[in-house]
């Protein structure tokens, strides 16, 4: 997270831009004739915003801003009365990993019927070369379909008999067709610790993989499927970042994840960052991959890697390391799979976690820790409090991720230690499964209102892409309705958030998690010039229509990075999708 000296330096620049010299400045970009939600307070709107060198330098009515800041070189965008919001910021997403794979995946995000999903599968199989896997990796569940069911393995085999298929379902299940099993050479002897490779009565794999204590069977199998080459990964990352821009995302925090090795799996994003091509400000974390060697990894990384060292040559905080997480040690993997009862953490958890926390706190490395259940959080907090007694956190920013069943007492302990909580809308996809396993919740899960009441920093995210979609407007729909993707009322209705608070979590709220709450998340003088012109008026639309919102113009660091429809002339464009068979080339990502 950004250090104090960095903040003071930037503040000095901002003061020069917005202080006594401001009258001499002409803007690089002006957006006018708009309904600009400053997000400084509810109901506060402006008509025009002026931008210079990536910083907001003026706000006001259109006539005054144009007269004061426009020159012959100023780019002007007439918003035609449309709503403008600060750029959205996903505080927990796996965008670096997804960038490496996006062009190789068929996304079912947003598909309305199982019939259409299966048609997409068949169509993609026809264009995929022999040996290339057809993959659907997260972003869907049966409740989004009109049929309200998953495909059967028989239907998948019938749809694609001659090419390998892999389809993952949330964190708990995957489908592999008959051809895929042949390619993998899976048989009755195939075993994965903590997982089940289902066999039929004759001892032959059915094609269904189930996570039990761990999802190892699912994700090890995924790792054996088609990988893109370096040029394709560069293109894939650019395409995925542009897809995020499509929905108004301008910043994101990569929480790292399984199979995301440092530093080789970060090389593509780093290369693009150094060439000034990343269109989403990216902060990232490091995730130790090998059980029993986590301390050694973090010890090595602390010596070699430098947090807050911006690796993007053109944009403030364009691409930078934040710290450690989201899992710190394997024994603290609080795996959430609502197809199965809660996994009880190993007795070794405290012994493994404590030295890693001591190492991180001593070296002032921020960290985040994946935690679903209050029972796990109780044990983790005890470790943190023990370390804090003799190695004080002393203002170090850290956070829990997810925290669906955290208690009010535990929230108070998080606050006392100076932590935050990054929440995601995983229950949007798993609410029905949670209800089946534990009964209907009597309170908001995660308890966001209680977190806010106690004054704990809260940021919003998606945890995309292996479980949920990356579309932030689906997450906002969840925040303001408390409903699942299938329409079930999961939260009590009196626990839903108002529109201002929901959007605030996705802007200024998320900025806290990279130490930038004073630099972005609002549209006001001195802030980063990150914003989006929306397709609909968020503040007036019905909750159901909010799910349909997209960005018409997305601006990052004062530059238009995405534009469509009547604003298309402002769009900088992007290279064609490769390889030629990529599902993204034919379907894009999120399906409307």
Buried (B, 14 or more C-beta within 10 A) or exposed (E): BBEEEBBEEBEEBBEEBBEEEBEEBBBBBBBBBBBBBBBEEEEBEBBBBBBBEBBBBBBBEBEBBBEBBBEEEBBBBBBEEBBBBBBBBBBBBBBBBBBBBBBBBBBBBBBEEBEBBBEBBEBBBEBBEEEBBBBBBBBBBBBBBEEEEBBEBEBBBEBBEEBBBBBBBBBBBBBBBBBBBEBBEBEEEBEBEBBBBBBEEEEBBBBBBBBBBBBBBBBBBBEEBBEBEEEBBBBBBBBBBBBBBBBBBBBBBBBBBBBBBBEEBBEBBBBBBBEEBBBBBBBBBBBBBEEEEBBEBBBEBBEEBEBBEBBBEBBBBBBBBBBBBBBBBBBBBBBBBBBBEBBEBBEEBBEBBBBBBBBBBEBBBBBBBBBBBBBBBBBBBBBBEBBBEEBEBEEBBBBBBBBBBBBEEBBEBBBBBBBBBBBBBBBBBBBBBBBEBEEEBEBBBBBBBBBBEBEBBBBBBBBBBBBBBBBBBBBBBBBBBBBBBBEEEBBEEEBBBEBBBBBBBBBBBBBBBBBBBBBBBBBBBBBBBBBBBBBBBBBEBEBEBBBEBBBBBBBBBBBBBBBBEEBEEBBEEBEEBBBEBBBBBEBBBBBE
